[in-house]
Amino acid sequence: MKKAIVYASTTGNTEAMANAVVEGAKASGAEVYVSTADSADEAAVLASDVIILGSPAMGDEVLEDSMEDFFAKIEGSLSGKKVAVFGSYDWGDGQWLRDWADRITSAGASVINGEALKGHLEPDADCLEECKKLGGAA
């Protein structure tokens, strides 16, 4: 199984979450492609069995710019794909993840982790464990 993990991080919090997702994915025996959103290979991501995307909340709970740009490039090719999303935030309640999940569903993909995995500020041990589980289960 191939899993693509693509993330954006501005303070390192989402990167820490992504690293834990990668750890879980590798432990599951998957072939893992990892990249930041600003340098991700669209073809490699779309060729994966599972796509796991991470972004911090920015501004009024929107995706980080490089993730928005990357996601917009692959959004039209997600039909039939399995996608999971995660991210970190400082304020709000996770609306950016709900909006993102809605976009994924509207594109014809299935969001395999429901409302998504969110971490408040620096992810604690429980959050990182959930990230590992996401990487392994997705």
Summary of the structure (lengths in Angstrom):
residues: 138
radius of gyration: 13.1
end to end distance: 10.3
largest distance: 37.7
contacts: 504
relative contact order: 0.23
helix: 44%
strand: 25%
